[in-house]
Amino acid sequence: MPRDLGDADTLLRDIFGFDGFRPGQGEIVDAVAQGHNVLAIMPTGGGKSLCFQLPALMRAGVTVVISPLIALMRDQVRGLREAGVAAGALTSGNTEEENNAVFDALHTGSLKLLYLAPERLASTGTQRMLSQAGVSLIAVDEAHCVSQWGHDFRPDYLRIGALRAALDVPIAAFTATADPETQEEIIARLFDGATPETFLRGFDRPNIHLAFQAKAKPRQQILDFADARRGQCGIVYCGTRAKTETLAQALRAERHNACAYHGGMEAEQRRHVEERFATEDGLIVVATVAFGMGVDKPDIRWVAHADLPKSIESYYQEIGRAGRDGGPAETLTLYGPDDIRLRRSQIDEGTAPPERRAADHGRLNALLGLAEAQGCRRHSLLSYFGERPEAACNHCDLCDSPPELFDGTEAVRKALSAALRTGESYGSGHLIDILLGTETDKVRQRGHETLPTFGVGRDLSKGQWQAVFRQMMGFDLMRPDAERHGALVMTDRALPILRGEESITLRRDTLIRAAERRPAVRMLVSEEDAPLLSALKAKRRALAEAQRVPAYVIFTDRTLAEMAQSRPDTLDAMARIGGVGAKKLERYGATFLEIITGAATQDVHPARRKLAGRNAGSLYDALLEAQSGLIRGADGTDKPVSCSAAQIAKVAEQRPDCLDGLERILGARRAERFGPVFLDVLATAD
């Protein structure tokens, strides 16, 4: 049975160091703690892990967490242990001693969270072990991995439904990217078709700045973007393995701390990069999308795409790895004709049935629509996921600098006419040659120089025509047809424009140099507070290196930024900083206070330190002061009597309102000496 749900706020403050839930978290925590079956779709960085970690502490027994990556599991286990929670993981990367420690904790009943990779469910011994471990809840992270048509499909996720049925326990599934089709798959495969309590908590990440650029000099564009954010942790995603190597080398040549990561590397090399990324400040990883699924590192300040992602879902998940601490983060996505051709060919050469490939082309068109958006990008992104934001975000490149628009109806009609007059049998390159009147061998061989549309588009350049075709696909006016080897075919949406019944507005695609379009770098703190933040980071790094843990396990960037801005000067004030729970206050509070105040922190009794930041803390101080005047009685001649720190703390927490209540805590003798004045202090407290 779960504990009293009133425990949630106390655990949130004492264990995780937060004064309140993020929007939507509280309801989900409540439902999971009550033992309901739950499907929660929350934005990346929206606090999904807390929604199963906190209920695990509120429920009897152990919570099993199915998670797709060893690095992710290790991160979360380290963070939980640092906060004082009994957590463990059974992974292929464990030592024998680590496995034995987890089994011992399971046997004694002390373990609260057990992380497992889905592949471990294939072992018959795993289900037997779990059936004897007192499992009370299964939490599934990255639940979209159950979708057989998803980009992150993991076959062993299909075993989770059977495990749930065997253990007869509730299941809570979490994901950041699940369209309606994927949601149906999750419900069918994890919940056996039963309808879970579903929470859709929106997709907006307002702290992330969105930006796209057409490729001009793509390597230099990435180097300029990274240079403006020198020293910040970032990820650069590339479409090929080879490109990760060359771009990482180019960044190192510019004196950036950068390394490559891709699936062709040896497992030990990949683990080394993952470890560096977790522990080093300011490292840039240049990677294929094999890197980062489920990354729990909260202080990634920027994500750049050197090549166009596969879809809006992929784009959203990949940029979501930035700014998970809620601090300012930035993105840049480059795109060009070669990217689009690559993505089209990947779809056409896949093994999916024709209807699925057509849908994937539609998804890619939606991403092009976001790249070629005419207004607020966040509005376009959220609209794709079914949300209707009321106003522009003022936090994307198009809100920063609105694009120049023009009536593109004539240009679009020319392009559609060229496609029709060539039997919708060619791609954009050949159609652009016809529109420009370029007599290539291919044009002459097919007699296309005699078409009425030959040369009618000389008013635009080749690059501008490429932009027109990109925008047409972004509006889903044309799609490549796999049966015609990628030839562009009109959709029904194009017919009203072709017939002159509708007009269309396009963007002027002027290739402005990246340095001129680069948005201002978003900073965590003001220039005035930056030196203190650097000092706090240096102390954090030293502590992390000594303990051989990632720096953010000590405190996140956002927590340090709040310290630098508010400059707490007591443990009480430090305890009110977001992310400073009771365990971390005890371990690190005095150390970081010394950095902020420049003076050694006065020793505080452990009983008082546990009350730091709470009303009971100031009440403790008032009771201690009241006691000091009565230790030898009212006239100062009696035998000394005093209460222990633990007793005073208990009075401050329980706030008894009568002498009998005080006597139960202090005993008769102390209640007689201090009772009346203590009751006065309690009565006047807030």
N, C-alpha and C positions, 0 to 999 in steps of 0.2 A: 504494500500500500504506500502511496506517496505521503510525504510529510505534509503538514499544514502549509498551504500555498503562501501564507504570510511570510514564510522563510525566504521567499524569492528576493525581496528587496534587501534583506540582511546579507544573504549570500552574494548578491550582485555587488554590494558595497565592500564587504569584507574580503571576499575571494578575488573578485575581478576588478575592484577599484572604481566602479561606476556608480554615480548617484541616481541614474535613471536609465530606462531602456531607450534604445533608438526607436523611431516610429515603426510600429508593427511587431516589434519583438515580444512585448509583454503578452499579447494574446496568444502568440505561438508557444511561448514558454508555458503559459497556463494550460493550453490544450495538451501539450506533450507530457507535462507533469501529471495531468489528470489521467493519463493512459489512453488518450484517444489516438486513433490512426490519423496521421497528419501528412499532407503533402504541402510543402512550403516553397514557393517560388519567390526568391528574394534577389535583389541586385547583388552582383559581386562586390564584396566589401561591405555588405549591409548587415553583417553580424550573424551569419547563419550558424557558425559553430557554437556560439553562445546559446542558441535555441535548443541544442541538445545537451551541451555540457552542463548548463545550469539545472535543467530537469533531472539529469543523472544524479546530481547531489541531493535533490529533493525526494528521490524515490529510493526505496529499499532495493538491495541487490545491485547487480552490475549492468551497465549499459554497454552493449556491443556496438561499435562504430565501424561500418564498412566504408573504406576509403580507398581511392584508386592508386595513390602513390606513396611509396615508402617515405620520401622526403617530407611530404605533407604530414604523414602520421607522426614522424619524429618531431617535426616542428610543434605540432599541437601537444604532444606528450610533454615535451620540454617546457612549453609555456604553462601547462597545467601543474606540473611538478613544482615549477618556480613559484606558483601561486599557492602551493600547499595541498594540491589535490592528488589523490592516489590514482595514477593513470599509467597504463603500459601498452605496449604494442608487440604483437607477434609477427615478425617479418622475416623474409629470407636474409636480410642483412644483419640480423641479431647475432650476438655471440651466445655461446652456451650459457654463460653466466647471466646474460640479460633475459634469456628465455626462462631460466630457472627462477629468477626473481619474480617474473610475471606469474608463473605457475604457483609459486609459494603464496603470492598475494591473492590469487584466485582461491587457493585452498583455504586460507585463513579468513576469507570473506572481507578483506580490507580494500580490495581493488574496486574502484567506482566506475572507471571507463577502460574498456579494452578495445584497442584498435586492431582491425584485421584487414588485410587485402582480400578482395573478392576471390582471388585464385586459391586462397587457403580453404575456401568452402568446398573445394573438390575433394578434400581429404575426409574420409569417413571418421577419422579420429576427432576432427574438429567439432562435428555435430555432437559426438558423444561427450566431449569435454564441456561444451557449452550447456548441454542438458543437465550437467551436474554442478554448474557454476552459479546457479541462482540468477540467471539472466532475467531482467524485468523489462527490457526495452531494446529494440534494434533501431539504430539511427543509420541512415544511408546518406552519405555525402556524395555530391556530384551524381544525383540520381538519374540524370539524363543519359548516363553511360549504359542504361538498360535498353535504350532505343537501338534497334538493329540497323536503322538507317542513319543514325547520328554519327557525327565526325569523331566522337570519342567512345564508340561502342566497345564494351568489355564483356565478352561472352559469359564470364563467371558471375556477372551481375544477375543473370537469369536464375541462379541458384538461390537468391535471397528469399524469394517467395516461398520456396519449399522449406527453408530454414525457419521462417516466421511461423509457418503452419506447424512444424514439428515442435517448436518451443512454445507455441500458443501465447505469444506476447504481442503487444502493440508495436507498430513500426512508424517511424517518423522519417520521411524522405525529403531531402533538400536539394535544390538546384537553382542556378541563376538563369539558365537558358532553356526554356521549354515552350515551344509553340503548342497550340492545341492538339496537334497530332501526337507530339511527343508526350504530352500530359496523359493522353489516353493510353499510350503504351506503358507509361510508368504505373498507372492505376491497374491496368490489366495484369502486368507481370509481377508487381510487388505486392499488390493488395488483393490479388485473385479476383479482380473485377469489382470488389466492394468499394463503395464510394468513401474515400477518406475525407476528413475535415480539411478543406483546401484553403490556403492563404496565398493570395497573389499580392505581393507587397511592392509592386511597381519596379521600374527599371531605371529610374533616374539616379544618376551619380553626379550631383551638381558641383562637386569639388573637382571634377575632371574637365579640363579645357579640351575641346575637340577641334581638330584642324586637319584639312586635306590639302595636298598640293599636287598638281600635275607634274610629272617628272620632267625636269630640265637637265640638270647635272645631278643625278640622284645621289651619287656618292658624296658630292660636296654638300648637298642639301642635308644629308644625315650628319655629316661632320659639323656643319654649322649649327645644327640643332643641338647636338651633344656639347659643342664647345660653349654655347650660351648657358649650359646647365652643368658645367664642369664641377666634378666632385659629388654630383648627385647620382644616386643609384638608378639605373635604367635598364630597359630591355629593348633590343632592336630585333624585330622579326623579319626573316628573309624567306623567300620562296624556295631557295635551293641550298643544299649543304655547302656547295662550293662557295657560294656568296657569303655565308657566315664566316668562313675562314678569311676571305680577302677583305671583308669589311672590318672584321676584328683587328686584322693587321693594320689597316689604314687608321683606325682609331688609336691603336698603340703608337703608331708613327707620329700622331699628334699629341702624344704624352697622356693619353687617357688610360685608365686601368680597365682593360677590356679583354674578354676571352670569348671563344666560340663554343657552341654547343649544338650537336645534331645527332641523329640516330645512327650515323655511321661510325661514331667514336666508340672506342672500347668502353665497357661498362665502368671500369675503374676511372677512366678519364671523365666520364659523365658525372660520376659520384664526386670526383674532386671539384668539378665546376659547381655542382650543387652545394657542396660544403663551403666553397669560397663565397658563393652568392649569399648564403645564409649568414656568414660570419663577417665578411669584409664590408666596410662602409664605402659607398661610392663606386662599387664595381658595375661595369656595363657588360651584360651578356648579350652576344649577338647569336641568335638562335633560330632554328626552325620551330614550328609550333609544337614539336615534341617536348619543348621546354616550357615548364610553367603551369601545366594544368593543375589547378588546385593549390597554386603557390600561396602560402599563408604569410609571406613576408610583408609587413604592413607599411614599410617606408620606401617602396619603389616610387620615385617621384615622376618618372616619365616612361612612356612606351612609344616607340616609333615603329612604323611598318615601312621597311624599305621596298616592299612589294605589296600589291593589293591582297587582302585576305580572301578567304573562300566565299564568305557570306556575311550578312549583317550579324548573324548569331555568332560566328567565329570572331568577327571584329569586336563585338560587344564583350565577349568573354576575355579576349586578349587585352584590350585596353583596360578592362576591369581589374587587372593585376596591379594597376597603379593606384596610389592613394587609398589603400585599404584602411589606413589609420584615420581617414576623414580629412587629412590635410590637403593642401593644394597639389594638384598633379596635372600633367600635360601630355598630350598625344600629338603625333604627326603621322599621317598616312599618305604615302606617295603612290601614285598610280599612273599607268600609261598603257598604250596599245598592246605592248608585249605581255603585260600582266593579264590583260583581258583575254588575249589569245590562249595563254597558258591555262587560265582557269576554265575557259570553254573546252579546251581539249581534255582536261582532266575529267570534266563531266561526261563528255562524249565517249571517252575511252573507258569509263567505269563499267561495272557489271550490273548497275541498277536497271530496273525495267524502264521502258520508254517514258511512262508517265512520271516516274521519279526523276528522270533526267530533265524532263520539261519543267518540273517544279524547281529543280536545282538551277536551271537557267533563269527562271523567274526570280529566285533568291539572289542570284548574282546581279540581275538587272536592278533589284532593289538596292543592293550595295552601290551600284553605279549611280542610282538616283540620289543616294546620300552623298557620294563624292561630288556630284554635279548639282547639289541642292542650290536653290536660289535664295532661300531665307535661312532662318535659324537651324543649324544642324541638329541641335538637341530636339527641336520640334519634330524634324523628319525622323530621327532615330526612335523617339518614343512613339510616334504615330505608327511606325512599323510594328511595334509590339502592342498596339491597340490602346495606347494611352493618348489623351488629348490635352496636352499642356495649354494653359490659358494664354501665355505670353512668351515672347522670345526670352532666351536664357541670359543674353548679354555675357556669355561665357564660352563663345566659340569664335572661330576665325571670321565667320560670316556676320556675326553680330558685331565683332570688332571693326570689320571693314566690309560693308555690304557690297556684293558684286554688281558690276554694270550689266544691265539686262537689255535685250533687244527683241523685237518681234521676229521670231524665227520661223514663221509659218511658211514663207516662200522657200527658205532653204530646206525645210523638212519635206515640203511637197516635191522639190526637185530630187531629193534623195530617195523618196518613196517611188517616184516615177522611174528613176534609173533602175531601181530594184525590179519593178514590175516589167519594164521593157526588156530586161535580161532574164525574165522567167524566174526571178527570185532564186537564182542559182549561184550567186557569188557573194563573197564577203565584202567588208567595207573597203579594203585596199583597192580591189578592182573597180568598185563603184566610184571611188574617189578619183581614180584615173579617168574614168568616163566623164565625170562632172568637170574635171579640170581640163579636159581635152588633151590628155597625154596619150600619144600614140605608142603604147608599149606593144611588144610582140603579141602578148595575150589579147590586147584590144584589137589589133589588126587581124589576127588569126580567126577571131570570132565575128569580125565585121562590125564591131561595136562603134567604130568611128563614124558610121553612117546613121547612128541613132539620133533622134531629135534632141535627146538630152546630152549629147556629146558636146562638152565645152560650155554648158549653160551655167556652170558654177565657178567661173574664173574670178568672180568678185570676192571669193574667199580663198585663203591659202590652204595648203594641204593640212597643216596643223589645225586650222580652224574647222576644216571639214571633219577631221578626226574627232574634234570636240563635239561637233554636231551629232555625229553618229553615236558617240558615247552618251550624250544626253538623250538621244532618241531611245537608246536601250535603257537608260535610267528611267524614262517615262514608260518603259515597256511597250514601245511602239513596234519594235522589231526584236526577234529572237533568232539565235542560230538554230538551224535544223540539222540534227545529227545524221538524219537519213540523206541529207544533201551535202555532207562533208562540211558542215559549219556555215553553209550559205545563209544569208539573212532573209528571214521571212516576216512579212507584216503580221501583226496581231490585229484583232478586231478594234482595238483602241485607236489604230492609225486611220481607219476608214473615214471618220468624220473630217479629219484634217485633209486627207487626200481629196475628198469631195468638196472642200471649201466650206464645210458647215461649221468648223471650229478653227480657232487660231491657237497658237502656242508661243510662249515666251521662253527664250533661251538665254544662257549666260555668255558674255563675251569671254572667250578663253584666252586671256593674255598671259603669257608665261613670264611672270614677274620673278625676279631672282629671290631665292629663299631668304637671303639676308634682309631684303626689303619687306617681305611679308611676315617675317618672324614675329610672333606675338611676344609681348613683354613676359619675362620669366616670372612666374608666381613664386613668392617667397613664403616660407613658413612663419617668419617673424619679421618685425620691422628692422631697419638698419641699426637702430639703437640697441635692440636686444640680441642682434646677431653674435656679438662677441661672447656673451654669456651662454648662448646656445652652443657655440663651438666648444666652450669649456666643459659644459655638461656632457656633450657628445664624447669628448676626449676621456672623461672619467668613465663614462659608460663603456667605451671601447676597452679601456684598461681592465675593468671588472670582467667584461665578457671574455677577453683573451685569457685572463687568469682562470676563469671557470670553464673555458673552452665551449662556450655556448654562443649562439647568435646574439648580436648586440640588442636587437629588439625584444629578446626574452627578458632582459633587464628592465628596460622602459622603451616604449615606442618613440619615434620622432615627435609625434603629436603631444605625448605626455611631456617630453623635454621642452617643447615649444611653449606649452602652457606654463611650465615652471619659469622659463625665461621671461615670459610676459607678466605673470602675476607676482613673481619673486616672493614666494612664501618665506616667512622668517621664523616659523615655529613648526613643530611636528603637527599641531592641529591644522595649520594652514596647508602644510604639505599633504596631509591626508585628504584634503578636499580637491586635490588635483586629480583629474580623470586618469584612471589607469594605475593609481597608487592604492592597492589593496592593503589589508592589514599585514600580510606576510611580507610584502615588498617594503612597506613602511618600516617594519622591524629590521629588515636586512639592509636597506639602502637609504632610509630616510635621513639619518644623521649625516651620512657621507655627502649626499647631494645638497643638504642644507648648508654644509660648510662651504661648498663651491659658491652657493648663491649669496650667503651672508659674509663670507670671508672670515668667519670666526668659528671656533670649535662649538659644537652643540652641547648644551647642558645635558648631563645624564638624566634620563627619565625612567622611573620605575616601570618595569614591564606591564604591570597591571594598569598603570596610567596610559602607557603607550597604546594599549589595545583599545582605549577609548578615544584616541586622537581623531579629531575631525567630527566627533559626534557631540550632541548636547550633553551626554553623560560625562564628557571630558571636562567641560567647564564646571559642571556640577561637582565632579570629583575635586577640582581645585578649590571650590568654595567650601566644601565639607572639610578638606584638609586644613584650610585656613581657620575655620571655626573650631576645629579640634585643637589647634595649637594654643589657643587661649584657655583651654580647660584641662590640659594634661595634668596639672596639679590642682585641679578643682577651681571653683569660682574665686576663692580668696588666695590661691597659690600656695596653700600649705598642706594639701592632701597628698597621699601617696600617688606617684605617677601612674597614670593609666592611659593607654593609647590603642587605637584600632590599627589593624594591619592594613597594608595597601589593598589587599584582596577584599577585605571587609568593606572598606570605603568604596571600592569600585562596585561591589555588589549593591550597596545602598544607592549609589548614583544610577545604576542600571535599573534596579527594581522600583525605586522611589516609594517606599512604604509610607502610608499616610497616618500611622498611629504608632504608639509606643510598643504595642504587642508585635507589630510587624518589624520594627527595629530590633526588638529583643530576639526575634528568631534569627536574625542575621548576626547581631553583635554579642548576644548573651546578656544576662541580666545586669551584670556589673557595668559594662560599657554603655548599655542603653540608659542606665540610671544617670551616668555621668554626662553623656553627650546627647541623649534623646531629645530634650526640649529644643536645644539650639539646632540640631540636625533637622528636626521637623520644621523649624522656622525657615531654614535654608531651602528645604524641599518645597515648602509652600510658596516661596517667592520666586522659585525658578521658572523659566519659560516653559 
